[in-house]
């Protein structure tokens, strides 16, 4: 297993255990399992634009950059060198480039890599897939103060096995590209199909909470038809690495959830970002689309509360300024949305800055909207059941 005290440089591919193209979820999961080696990490993003922002992870001298994208993949690895603070060894093809007792210089780069490109007007050396930042000291003795690992071709990340695209189909299922196409048809796809196409889930748990189904989903549809829904044999299959959940009832997939892994939300880092989208009329919707776009292009859920452009009225008896502050978020909730506060579900004790979200139902689809950023935290596709 790779150690963080020795970082092997692989131009265009990675540094140590970090690999270009890996997802943010995968990288943070690795660091979380290395708490003794990396006791502290820092994750930074724009909190007011979390669903569209880049994410930077600082782990000791290493900085990992994930640009804003649908895939949330590692695109740049930056490591700072310096004999005084350096507690690791940088190697290339087994040869030591830099350590606490050995400083990497311009001459050292030439010996290890051969000819490099110089950058006019800047103290930098470039080689396909890696760049070296220099502190001018006079010719061959210029010290390397930082190393940047990038793709060999700009914007083209190395190929890794992950979910490339997920096209959701409200009420019906989805098409997954991994990279071959896999059709998920709610009410038809079996648990055996999932095992063949996606492999075993990382975790499973039996469904015990049916509160959402009472408003949207099979239980509500059954009640409207004078029937009783049986969800006693329902089990969620968790594919954290793909950002997907599947609800399997009596061996059949009846619901799926795609997660967006938006920083600063209660579900951040529980799942990888699923690169999901919805094709609707002439528009393509995804986690960055405003809720108004979903309302414009998707049908209402059957029996849903009527939509209104007006805000709900504040309850009576809130004449004090404190009362008005308490009811501010409630008064701004549209009449067709339900408020969801995940911070009361446990596991977030001591975490500050977490906001609530809204659940908005459409025909065969439920989206969870983060109140602060306006991004779509998750999209749930539910089976309409047997239709005539």
NUBA-631443 format. One record per residue (C-alpha): residue number from 1; residue in three letters; x negated, y, z. Coordinates in steps of 0.25 Angstrom, whole numbers. Layout:
! NUBA-631443
<baro nr="NUM" rest="ALA" X="X" Y="Y" Z="Z"/>
...
***
This chain:
! NUBA-631443
<baro nr="1" rest="UNK" X="0" Y="0" Z="0"/>
<baro nr="2" rest="UNK" X="-5" Y="14" Z="-4"/>
<baro nr="3" rest="UNK" X="-10" Y="22" Z="8"/>
<baro nr="4" rest="UNK" X="-8" Y="37" Z="9"/>
<baro nr="5" rest="UNK" X="-23" Y="39" Z="14"/>
<baro nr="6" rest="UNK" X="-28" Y="35" Z="0"/>
<baro nr="7" rest="UNK" X="-21" Y="41" Z="-12"/>
<baro nr="8" rest="UNK" X="-24" Y="34" Z="-26"/>
<baro nr="9" rest="UNK" X="-23" Y="44" Z="-37"/>
<baro nr="10" rest="UNK" X="-16" Y="39" Z="-50"/>
<baro nr="11" rest="UNK" X="-15" Y="50" Z="-60"/>
<baro nr="12" rest="UNK" X="-1" Y="51" Z="-66"/>
<baro nr="13" rest="UNK" X="5" Y="41" Z="-56"/>
<baro nr="14" rest="UNK" X="3" Y="44" Z="-42"/>
<baro nr="15" rest="UNK" X="-6" Y="46" Z="-29"/>
<baro nr="16" rest="UNK" X="-7" Y="35" Z="-19"/>
<baro nr="17" rest="UNK" X="7" Y="29" Z="-16"/>
<baro nr="18" rest="UNK" X="14" Y="41" Z="-23"/>
<baro nr="19" rest="UNK" X="18" Y="39" Z="-37"/>
<baro nr="20" rest="UNK" X="23" Y="49" Z="-47"/>
<baro nr="21" rest="UNK" X="38" Y="46" Z="-51"/>
<baro nr="22" rest="UNK" X="41" Y="40" Z="-37"/>
<baro nr="23" rest="UNK" X="54" Y="46" Z="-32"/>
<baro nr="24" rest="UNK" X="55" Y="55" Z="-20"/>
<baro nr="25" rest="UNK" X="62" Y="44" Z="-12"/>
<baro nr="26" rest="UNK" X="52" Y="34" Z="-15"/>
<baro nr="27" rest="UNK" X="40" Y="43" Z="-11"/>
<baro nr="28" rest="UNK" X="47" Y="48" Z="2"/>
<baro nr="29" rest="UNK" X="50" Y="34" Z="6"/>
<baro nr="30" rest="UNK" X="35" Y="30" Z="4"/>
<baro nr="31" rest="UNK" X="31" Y="41" Z="13"/>
<baro nr="32" rest="UNK" X="42" Y="38" Z="23"/>
<baro nr="33" rest="UNK" X="36" Y="24" Z="25"/>
<baro nr="34" rest="UNK" X="22" Y="30" Z="27"/>
<baro nr="35" rest="UNK" X="25" Y="39" Z="39"/>
<baro nr="36" rest="UNK" X="12" Y="35" Z="46"/>
<baro nr="37" rest="UNK" X="3" Y="39" Z="34"/>
<baro nr="38" rest="UNK" X="12" Y="51" Z="30"/>
<baro nr="39" rest="UNK" X="19" Y="56" Z="43"/>
<baro nr="40" rest="UNK" X="24" Y="69" Z="37"/>
<baro nr="41" rest="UNK" X="30" Y="72" Z="24"/>
<baro nr="42" rest="UNK" X="36" Y="85" Z="19"/>
<baro nr="43" rest="UNK" X="47" Y="85" Z="8"/>
<baro nr="44" rest="UNK" X="50" Y="99" Z="2"/>
<baro nr="45" rest="UNK" X="61" Y="103" Z="-8"/>
<baro nr="46" rest="UNK" X="70" Y="115" Z="-10"/>
<baro nr="47" rest="UNK" X="82" Y="113" Z="0"/>
<baro nr="48" rest="UNK" X="91" Y="123" Z="-7"/>
<baro nr="49" rest="UNK" X="89" Y="115" Z="-21"/>
<baro nr="50" rest="UNK" X="86" Y="101" Z="-15"/>
<baro nr="51" rest="UNK" X="93" Y="94" Z="-27"/>
<baro nr="52" rest="UNK" X="85" Y="101" Z="-37"/>
<baro nr="53" rest="UNK" X="72" Y="103" Z="-30"/>
<baro nr="54" rest="UNK" X="58" Y="96" Z="-31"/>
<baro nr="55" rest="UNK" X="53" Y="89" Z="-19"/>
<baro nr="56" rest="UNK" X="39" Y="89" Z="-13"/>
<baro nr="57" rest="UNK" X="34" Y="79" Z="-3"/>
<baro nr="58" rest="UNK" X="22" Y="82" Z="5"/>
<baro nr="59" rest="UNK" X="15" Y="70" Z="11"/>
<baro nr="60" rest="UNK" X="2" Y="74" Z="17"/>
<baro nr="61" rest="UNK" X="-8" Y="79" Z="6"/>
<baro nr="62" rest="UNK" X="2" Y="73" Z="-5"/>
<baro nr="63" rest="UNK" X="13" Y="82" Z="-11"/>
<baro nr="64" rest="UNK" X="23" Y="74" Z="-19"/>
<baro nr="65" rest="UNK" X="32" Y="82" Z="-29"/>
<baro nr="66" rest="UNK" X="45" Y="78" Z="-34"/>
<baro nr="67" rest="UNK" X="51" Y="88" Z="-44"/>
<baro nr="68" rest="UNK" X="66" Y="90" Z="-45"/>
<baro nr="69" rest="UNK" X="71" Y="79" Z="-54"/>
<baro nr="70" rest="UNK" X="82" Y="69" Z="-55"/>
<baro nr="71" rest="UNK" X="72" Y="58" Z="-51"/>
<baro nr="72" rest="UNK" X="65" Y="65" Z="-39"/>
<baro nr="73" rest="UNK" X="51" Y="58" Z="-43"/>
<baro nr="74" rest="UNK" X="37" Y="61" Z="-39"/>
<baro nr="75" rest="UNK" X="30" Y="70" Z="-50"/>
<baro nr="76" rest="UNK" X="18" Y="76" Z="-43"/>
<baro nr="77" rest="UNK" X="8" Y="71" Z="-32"/>
<baro nr="78" rest="UNK" X="0" Y="82" Z="-26"/>
<baro nr="79" rest="UNK" X="-11" Y="79" Z="-15"/>
<baro nr="80" rest="UNK" X="-20" Y="89" Z="-8"/>
<baro nr="81" rest="UNK" X="-35" Y="86" Z="-6"/>
<baro nr="82" rest="UNK" X="-44" Y="91" Z="4"/>
<baro nr="83" rest="UNK" X="-55" Y="85" Z="13"/>
<baro nr="84" rest="UNK" X="-51" Y="92" Z="25"/>
<baro nr="85" rest="UNK" X="-36" Y="87" Z="25"/>
<baro nr="86" rest="UNK" X="-37" Y="75" Z="16"/>
<baro nr="87" rest="UNK" X="-34" Y="62" Z="23"/>
<baro nr="88" rest="UNK" X="-33" Y="53" Z="11"/>
<baro nr="89" rest="UNK" X="-41" Y="48" Z="0"/>
<baro nr="90" rest="UNK" X="-38" Y="51" Z="-15"/>
<baro nr="91" rest="UNK" X="-43" Y="40" Z="-24"/>
<baro nr="92" rest="UNK" X="-42" Y="37" Z="-39"/>
<baro nr="93" rest="UNK" X="-44" Y="23" Z="-45"/>
<baro nr="94" rest="UNK" X="-50" Y="19" Z="-31"/>
<baro nr="95" rest="UNK" X="-60" Y="31" Z="-31"/>
<baro nr="96" rest="UNK" X="-59" Y="41" Z="-20"/>
<baro nr="97" rest="UNK" X="-57" Y="55" Z="-26"/>
<baro nr="98" rest="UNK" X="-54" Y="62" Z="-12"/>
<baro nr="99" rest="UNK" X="-55" Y="59" Z="2"/>
<baro nr="100" rest="UNK" X="-57" Y="66" Z="16"/>
<baro nr="101" rest="UNK" X="-72" Y="65" Z="13"/>
<baro nr="102" rest="UNK" X="-72" Y="67" Z="-2"/>
<baro nr="103" rest="UNK" X="-67" Y="79" Z="-10"/>
<baro nr="104" rest="UNK" X="-62" Y="77" Z="-24"/>
<baro nr="105" rest="UNK" X="-68" Y="87" Z="-34"/>
<baro nr="106" rest="UNK" X="-67" Y="91" Z="-49"/>
<baro nr="107" rest="UNK" X="-79" Y="82" Z="-51"/>
<baro nr="108" rest="UNK" X="-73" Y="70" Z="-43"/>
<baro nr="109" rest="UNK" X="-60" Y="71" Z="-52"/>
<baro nr="110" rest="UNK" X="-69" Y="71" Z="-65"/>
<baro nr="111" rest="UNK" X="-76" Y="58" Z="-59"/>
<baro nr="112" rest="UNK" X="-63" Y="51" Z="-56"/>
<baro nr="113" rest="UNK" X="-54" Y="55" Z="-67"/>
<baro nr="114" rest="UNK" X="-64" Y="60" Z="-78"/>
<baro nr="115" rest="UNK" X="-60" Y="71" Z="-87"/>
<baro nr="116" rest="UNK" X="-49" Y="80" Z="-82"/>
<baro nr="117" rest="UNK" X="-41" Y="92" Z="-87"/>
<baro nr="118" rest="UNK" X="-44" Y="106" Z="-81"/>
<baro nr="119" rest="UNK" X="-33" Y="117" Z="-79"/>
<baro nr="120" rest="UNK" X="-37" Y="130" Z="-85"/>
<baro nr="121" rest="UNK" X="-36" Y="141" Z="-74"/>
<baro nr="122" rest="UNK" X="-33" Y="131" Z="-63"/>
<baro nr="123" rest="UNK" X="-42" Y="122" Z="-54"/>
<baro nr="124" rest="UNK" X="-36" Y="109" Z="-58"/>
<baro nr="125" rest="UNK" X="-40" Y="96" Z="-65"/>
<baro nr="126" rest="UNK" X="-30" Y="88" Z="-73"/>
<baro nr="127" rest="UNK" X="-30" Y="73" Z="-76"/>
<baro nr="128" rest="UNK" X="-18" Y="66" Z="-82"/>
<baro nr="129" rest="UNK" X="-9" Y="63" Z="-70"/>
<baro nr="130" rest="UNK" X="-17" Y="71" Z="-60"/>
<baro nr="131" rest="UNK" X="-22" Y="85" Z="-57"/>
<baro nr="132" rest="UNK" X="-32" Y="90" Z="-47"/>
<baro nr="133" rest="UNK" X="-32" Y="104" Z="-41"/>
<baro nr="134" rest="UNK" X="-46" Y="110" Z="-38"/>
<baro nr="135" rest="UNK" X="-52" Y="120" Z="-28"/>
<baro nr="136" rest="UNK" X="-62" Y="127" Z="-36"/>
<baro nr="137" rest="UNK" X="-76" Y="125" Z="-30"/>
<baro nr="138" rest="UNK" X="-85" Y="126" Z="-42"/>
<baro nr="139" rest="UNK" X="-84" Y="116" Z="-54"/>
<baro nr="140" rest="UNK" X="-86" Y="101" Z="-51"/>
<baro nr="141" rest="UNK" X="-84" Y="103" Z="-36"/>
<baro nr="142" rest="UNK" X="-70" Y="109" Z="-37"/>
<baro nr="143" rest="UNK" X="-62" Y="101" Z="-26"/>
<baro nr="144" rest="UNK" X="-49" Y="95" Z="-29"/>
<baro nr="145" rest="UNK" X="-39" Y="100" Z="-19"/>
<baro nr="146" rest="UNK" X="-26" Y="93" Z="-24"/>
<baro nr="147" rest="UNK" X="-22" Y="82" Z="-34"/>
<baro nr="148" rest="UNK" X="-9" Y="81" Z="-42"/>
<baro nr="149" rest="UNK" X="-4" Y="68" Z="-48"/>
<baro nr="150" rest="UNK" X="6" Y="71" Z="-59"/>
<baro nr="151" rest="UNK" X="12" Y="63" Z="-71"/>
<baro nr="152" rest="UNK" X="2" Y="60" Z="-82"/>
<baro nr="153" rest="UNK" X="13" Y="67" Z="-91"/>
<baro nr="154" rest="UNK" X="20" Y="79" Z="-86"/>
<baro nr="155" rest="UNK" X="34" Y="76" Z="-81"/>
<baro nr="156" rest="UNK" X="33" Y="61" Z="-84"/>
<baro nr="157" rest="UNK" X="32" Y="53" Z="-71"/>
<baro nr="158" rest="UNK" X="27" Y="39" Z="-70"/>
<baro nr="159" rest="UNK" X="38" Y="28" Z="-73"/>
<baro nr="160" rest="UNK" X="43" Y="22" Z="-60"/>
<baro nr="161" rest="UNK" X="54" Y="12" Z="-58"/>
<baro nr="162" rest="UNK" X="66" Y="20" Z="-53"/>
<baro nr="163" rest="UNK" X="80" Y="24" Z="-57"/>
<baro nr="164" rest="UNK" X="78" Y="34" Z="-68"/>
<baro nr="165" rest="UNK" X="93" Y="38" Z="-70"/>
<baro nr="166" rest="UNK" X="107" Y="35" Z="-64"/>
<baro nr="167" rest="UNK" X="119" Y="40" Z="-72"/>
<baro nr="168" rest="UNK" X="131" Y="39" Z="-63"/>
<baro nr="169" rest="UNK" X="145" Y="36" Z="-68"/>
<baro nr="170" rest="UNK" X="156" Y="41" Z="-58"/>
<baro nr="171" rest="UNK" X="165" Y="30" Z="-55"/>
<baro nr="172" rest="UNK" X="158" Y="20" Z="-63"/>
<baro nr="173" rest="UNK" X="143" Y="18" Z="-59"/>
<baro nr="174" rest="UNK" X="130" Y="22" Z="-65"/>
<baro nr="175" rest="UNK" X="119" Y="19" Z="-75"/>
<baro nr="176" rest="UNK" X="105" Y="18" Z="-69"/>
<baro nr="177" rest="UNK" X="92" Y="19" Z="-77"/>
<baro nr="178" rest="UNK" X="81" Y="11" Z="-70"/>
<baro nr="179" rest="UNK" X="76" Y="13" Z="-81"/>
<baro nr="180" rest="UNK" X="86" Y="3" Z="-88"/>
<baro nr="181" rest="UNK" X="100" Y="6" Z="-87"/>
<baro nr="182" rest="UNK" X="108" Y="-1" Z="-76"/>
<baro nr="183" rest="UNK" X="123" Y="1" Z="-76"/>
<baro nr="184" rest="UNK" X="130" Y="2" Z="-62"/>
<baro nr="185" rest="UNK" X="145" Y="0" Z="-64"/>
<baro nr="186" rest="UNK" X="153" Y="2" Z="-51"/>
<baro nr="187" rest="UNK" X="163" Y="-10" Z="-49"/>
<baro nr="188" rest="UNK" X="155" Y="-19" Z="-58"/>
<baro nr="189" rest="UNK" X="140" Y="-18" Z="-55"/>
<baro nr="190" rest="UNK" X="136" Y="-29" Z="-44"/>
<baro nr="191" rest="UNK" X="126" Y="-30" Z="-33"/>
<baro nr="192" rest="UNK" X="119" Y="-40" Z="-42"/>
<baro nr="193" rest="UNK" X="118" Y="-30" Z="-53"/>
<baro nr="194" rest="UNK" X="111" Y="-20" Z="-43"/>
<baro nr="195" rest="UNK" X="101" Y="-30" Z="-39"/>
<baro nr="196" rest="UNK" X="98" Y="-34" Z="-54"/>
<baro nr="197" rest="UNK" X="97" Y="-19" Z="-58"/>
<baro nr="198" rest="UNK" X="92" Y="-12" Z="-46"/>
<baro nr="199" rest="UNK" X="86" Y="-22" Z="-37"/>
<baro nr="200" rest="UNK" X="90" Y="-24" Z="-22"/>
<baro nr="201" rest="UNK" X="94" Y="-11" Z="-15"/>
<baro nr="202" rest="UNK" X="84" Y="-6" Z="-5"/>
<baro nr="203" rest="UNK" X="95" Y="-6" Z="6"/>
<baro nr="204" rest="UNK" X="110" Y="-10" Z="7"/>
<baro nr="205" rest="UNK" X="120" Y="-7" Z="18"/>
<baro nr="206" rest="UNK" X="135" Y="-10" Z="20"/>
<baro nr="207" rest="UNK" X="145" Y="1" Z="17"/>
<baro nr="208" rest="UNK" X="152" Y="5" Z="30"/>
<baro nr="209" rest="UNK" X="156" Y="20" Z="27"/>
<baro nr="210" rest="UNK" X="168" Y="21" Z="18"/>
<baro nr="211" rest="UNK" X="171" Y="36" Z="21"/>
<baro nr="212" rest="UNK" X="168" Y="41" Z="7"/>
<baro nr="213" rest="UNK" X="176" Y="30" Z="1"/>
<baro nr="214" rest="UNK" X="188" Y="35" Z="8"/>
<baro nr="215" rest="UNK" X="187" Y="48" Z="-1"/>
<baro nr="216" rest="UNK" X="180" Y="42" Z="-13"/>
<baro nr="217" rest="UNK" X="178" Y="28" Z="-18"/>
<baro nr="218" rest="UNK" X="184" Y="14" Z="-17"/>
<baro nr="219" rest="UNK" X="191" Y="16" Z="-4"/>
<baro nr="220" rest="UNK" X="198" Y="28" Z="-8"/>
<baro nr="221" rest="UNK" X="202" Y="23" Z="-21"/>
<baro nr="222" rest="UNK" X="208" Y="10" Z="-14"/>
<baro nr="223" rest="UNK" X="216" Y="19" Z="-5"/>
<baro nr="224" rest="UNK" X="222" Y="27" Z="-16"/>
<baro nr="225" rest="UNK" X="226" Y="14" Z="-23"/>
<baro nr="226" rest="UNK" X="232" Y="8" Z="-10"/>
<baro nr="227" rest="UNK" X="221" Y="-2" Z="-8"/>
<baro nr="228" rest="UNK" X="210" Y="-5" Z="2"/>
<baro nr="229" rest="UNK" X="195" Y="-4" Z="-2"/>
<baro nr="230" rest="UNK" X="186" Y="-15" Z="4"/>
<baro nr="231" rest="UNK" X="172" Y="-10" Z="5"/>
<baro nr="232" rest="UNK" X="168" Y="-20" Z="16"/>
<baro nr="233" rest="UNK" X="158" Y="-26" Z="7"/>
<baro nr="234" rest="UNK" X="152" Y="-13" Z="2"/>
<baro nr="235" rest="UNK" X="136" Y="-12" Z="3"/>
<baro nr="236" rest="UNK" X="127" Y="-1" Z="-2"/>
<baro nr="237" rest="UNK" X="115" Y="-4" Z="-10"/>
<baro nr="238" rest="UNK" X="104" Y="7" Z="-8"/>
<baro nr="239" rest="UNK" X="94" Y="9" Z="-19"/>
<baro nr="240" rest="UNK" X="87" Y="20" Z="-12"/>
<baro nr="241" rest="UNK" X="76" Y="20" Z="-23"/>
<baro nr="242" rest="UNK" X="86" Y="23" Z="-34"/>
<baro nr="243" rest="UNK" X="95" Y="33" Z="-25"/>
<baro nr="244" rest="UNK" X="107" Y="24" Z="-27"/>
<baro nr="245" rest="UNK" X="117" Y="17" Z="-18"/>
<baro nr="246" rest="UNK" X="127" Y="6" Z="-23"/>
<baro nr="247" rest="UNK" X="139" Y="2" Z="-15"/>
<baro nr="248" rest="UNK" X="141" Y="-13" Z="-18"/>
<baro nr="249" rest="UNK" X="155" Y="-19" Z="-14"/>
<baro nr="250" rest="UNK" X="157" Y="-34" Z="-15"/>
<baro nr="251" rest="UNK" X="145" Y="-35" Z="-24"/>
<baro nr="252" rest="UNK" X="150" Y="-23" Z="-34"/>
<baro nr="253" rest="UNK" X="144" Y="-9" Z="-35"/>
<baro nr="254" rest="UNK" X="155" Y="1" Z="-32"/>
<baro nr="255" rest="UNK" X="148" Y="14" Z="-28"/>
<baro nr="256" rest="UNK" X="134" Y="20" Z="-31"/>
<baro nr="257" rest="UNK" X="127" Y="32" Z="-25"/>
<baro nr="258" rest="UNK" X="116" Y="40" Z="-31"/>
<baro nr="259" rest="UNK" X="107" Y="49" Z="-22"/>
<baro nr="260" rest="UNK" X="100" Y="62" Z="-26"/>
<baro nr="261" rest="UNK" X="90" Y="62" Z="-14"/>
<baro nr="262" rest="UNK" X="91" Y="77" Z="-13"/>
<baro nr="263" rest="UNK" X="81" Y="83" Z="-2"/>
<baro nr="264" rest="UNK" X="87" Y="89" Z="10"/>
<baro nr="265" rest="UNK" X="100" Y="80" Z="10"/>
<baro nr="266" rest="UNK" X="103" Y="69" Z="20"/>
<baro nr="267" rest="UNK" X="101" Y="58" Z="10"/>
<baro nr="268" rest="UNK" X="87" Y="63" Z="5"/>
<baro nr="269" rest="UNK" X="77" Y="52" Z="4"/>
<baro nr="270" rest="UNK" X="87" Y="41" Z="7"/>
<baro nr="271" rest="UNK" X="88" Y="38" Z="-8"/>
<baro nr="272" rest="UNK" X="79" Y="41" Z="-20"/>
<baro nr="273" rest="UNK" X="85" Y="51" Z="-30"/>
<baro nr="274" rest="UNK" X="94" Y="44" Z="-40"/>
<baro nr="275" rest="UNK" X="93" Y="51" Z="-54"/>
<baro nr="276" rest="UNK" X="108" Y="51" Z="-55"/>
<baro nr="277" rest="UNK" X="117" Y="59" Z="-65"/>
<baro nr="278" rest="UNK" X="131" Y="59" Z="-70"/>
<baro nr="279" rest="UNK" X="135" Y="61" Z="-85"/>
<baro nr="280" rest="UNK" X="148" Y="69" Z="-85"/>
<baro nr="281" rest="UNK" X="153" Y="75" Z="-97"/>
<baro nr="282" rest="UNK" X="142" Y="85" Z="-103"/>
<baro nr="283" rest="UNK" X="135" Y="86" Z="-90"/>
<baro nr="284" rest="UNK" X="125" Y="77" Z="-82"/>
<baro nr="285" rest="UNK" X="127" Y="78" Z="-67"/>
<baro nr="286" rest="UNK" X="116" Y="74" Z="-56"/>
<baro nr="287" rest="UNK" X="112" Y="78" Z="-42"/>
<baro nr="288" rest="UNK" X="108" Y="92" Z="-46"/>
<baro nr="289" rest="UNK" X="122" Y="95" Z="-53"/>
<baro nr="290" rest="UNK" X="131" Y="105" Z="-45"/>
<baro nr="291" rest="UNK" X="143" Y="99" Z="-39"/>
<baro nr="292" rest="UNK" X="151" Y="108" Z="-49"/>
<baro nr="293" rest="UNK" X="145" Y="100" Z="-60"/>
<baro nr="294" rest="UNK" X="151" Y="87" Z="-55"/>
<baro nr="295" rest="UNK" X="164" Y="94" Z="-53"/>
<baro nr="296" rest="UNK" X="164" Y="99" Z="-67"/>
<baro nr="297" rest="UNK" X="161" Y="86" Z="-74"/>
<baro nr="298" rest="UNK" X="167" Y="75" Z="-65"/>
<baro nr="299" rest="UNK" X="181" Y="71" Z="-61"/>
<baro nr="300" rest="UNK" X="187" Y="72" Z="-47"/>
<baro nr="301" rest="UNK" X="188" Y="60" Z="-39"/>
<baro nr="302" rest="UNK" X="202" Y="55" Z="-39"/>
<baro nr="303" rest="UNK" X="210" Y="60" Z="-28"/>
<baro nr="304" rest="UNK" X="199" Y="70" Z="-24"/>
<baro nr="305" rest="UNK" X="203" Y="83" Z="-17"/>
<baro nr="306" rest="UNK" X="205" Y="94" Z="-27"/>
<baro nr="307" rest="UNK" X="193" Y="102" Z="-31"/>
<baro nr="308" rest="UNK" X="192" Y="117" Z="-27"/>
<baro nr="309" rest="UNK" X="183" Y="128" Z="-30"/>
<baro nr="310" rest="UNK" X="187" Y="134" Z="-17"/>
<baro nr="311" rest="UNK" X="180" Y="132" Z="-4"/>
<baro nr="312" rest="UNK" X="188" Y="125" Z="7"/>
<baro nr="313" rest="UNK" X="194" Y="134" Z="18"/>
<baro nr="314" rest="UNK" X="187" Y="135" Z="31"/>
<baro nr="315" rest="UNK" X="195" Y="129" Z="42"/>
<baro nr="316" rest="UNK" X="203" Y="138" Z="52"/>
<baro nr="317" rest="UNK" X="197" Y="142" Z="65"/>
<baro nr="318" rest="UNK" X="183" Y="145" Z="60"/>
<baro nr="319" rest="UNK" X="183" Y="160" Z="62"/>
<baro nr="320" rest="UNK" X="170" Y="160" Z="69"/>
<baro nr="321" rest="UNK" X="157" Y="162" Z="61"/>
<baro nr="322" rest="UNK" X="152" Y="149" Z="67"/>
<baro nr="323" rest="UNK" X="164" Y="142" Z="62"/>
<baro nr="324" rest="UNK" X="162" Y="148" Z="48"/>
<baro nr="325" rest="UNK" X="148" Y="143" Z="48"/>
<baro nr="326" rest="UNK" X="152" Y="129" Z="52"/>
<baro nr="327" rest="UNK" X="163" Y="128" Z="41"/>
<baro nr="328" rest="UNK" X="154" Y="135" Z="30"/>
<baro nr="329" rest="UNK" X="150" Y="122" Z="23"/>
<baro nr="330" rest="UNK" X="164" Y="116" Z="24"/>
<baro nr="331" rest="UNK" X="170" Y="128" Z="18"/>
<baro nr="332" rest="UNK" X="161" Y="127" Z="6"/>
<baro nr="333" rest="UNK" X="165" Y="112" Z="3"/>
<baro nr="334" rest="UNK" X="173" Y="111" Z="-9"/>
<baro nr="335" rest="UNK" X="187" Y="104" Z="-7"/>
<baro nr="336" rest="UNK" X="183" Y="92" Z="-15"/>
<baro nr="337" rest="UNK" X="170" Y="89" Z="-7"/>
<baro nr="338" rest="UNK" X="168" Y="82" Z="6"/>
<baro nr="339" rest="UNK" X="157" Y="86" Z="16"/>
<baro nr="340" rest="UNK" X="147" Y="76" Z="19"/>
<baro nr="341" rest="UNK" X="137" Y="78" Z="31"/>
<baro nr="342" rest="UNK" X="127" Y="67" Z="30"/>
<baro nr="343" rest="UNK" X="119" Y="72" Z="42"/>
<baro nr="344" rest="UNK" X="129" Y="66" Z="52"/>
<baro nr="345" rest="UNK" X="127" Y="52" Z="46"/>
<baro nr="346" rest="UNK" X="114" Y="50" Z="55"/>
<baro nr="347" rest="UNK" X="99" Y="49" Z="51"/>
<baro nr="348" rest="UNK" X="97" Y="64" Z="50"/>
<baro nr="349" rest="UNK" X="96" Y="68" Z="64"/>
<baro nr="350" rest="UNK" X="86" Y="80" Z="65"/>
<baro nr="351" rest="UNK" X="87" Y="83" Z="50"/>
<baro nr="352" rest="UNK" X="90" Y="98" Z="48"/>
<baro nr="353" rest="UNK" X="95" Y="105" Z="35"/>
<baro nr="354" rest="UNK" X="104" Y="94" Z="30"/>
<baro nr="355" rest="UNK" X="117" Y="99" Z="24"/>
<baro nr="356" rest="UNK" X="130" Y="92" Z="21"/>
<baro nr="357" rest="UNK" X="135" Y="88" Z="7"/>
<baro nr="358" rest="UNK" X="148" Y="86" Z="-1"/>
<baro nr="359" rest="UNK" X="154" Y="74" Z="-7"/>
<baro nr="360" rest="UNK" X="162" Y="77" Z="-19"/>
<baro nr="361" rest="UNK" X="170" Y="66" Z="-26"/>
<baro nr="362" rest="UNK" X="172" Y="64" Z="-41"/>
<baro nr="363" rest="UNK" X="179" Y="53" Z="-49"/>
<baro nr="364" rest="UNK" X="169" Y="41" Z="-46"/>
<baro nr="365" rest="UNK" X="158" Y="50" Z="-40"/>
<baro nr="366" rest="UNK" X="155" Y="57" Z="-27"/>
<baro nr="367" rest="UNK" X="144" Y="67" Z="-26"/>
<baro nr="368" rest="UNK" X="137" Y="72" Z="-13"/>
<baro nr="369" rest="UNK" X="133" Y="86" Z="-14"/>
<baro nr="370" rest="UNK" X="122" Y="92" Z="-5"/>
<baro nr="371" rest="UNK" X="127" Y="105" Z="1"/>
<baro nr="372" rest="UNK" X="114" Y="112" Z="1"/>
<baro nr="373" rest="UNK" X="108" Y="110" Z="-12"/>
<baro nr="374" rest="UNK" X="121" Y="106" Z="-20"/>
<baro nr="375" rest="UNK" X="114" Y="94" Z="-26"/>
<baro nr="376" rest="UNK" X="121" Y="80" Z="-27"/>
<baro nr="377" rest="UNK" X="115" Y="71" Z="-16"/>
<baro nr="378" rest="UNK" X="122" Y="59" Z="-21"/>
<baro nr="379" rest="UNK" X="132" Y="54" Z="-31"/>
<baro nr="380" rest="UNK" X="141" Y="42" Z="-28"/>
<baro nr="381" rest="UNK" X="148" Y="34" Z="-39"/>
<baro nr="382" rest="UNK" X="160" Y="26" Z="-34"/>
<baro nr="383" rest="UNK" X="168" Y="16" Z="-41"/>
<baro nr="384" rest="UNK" X="182" Y="20" Z="-45"/>
<baro nr="385" rest="UNK" X="187" Y="5" Z="-44"/>
<baro nr="386" rest="UNK" X="194" Y="-2" Z="-54"/>
<baro nr="387" rest="UNK" X="201" Y="7" Z="-64"/>
<baro nr="388" rest="UNK" X="212" Y="4" Z="-73"/>
***
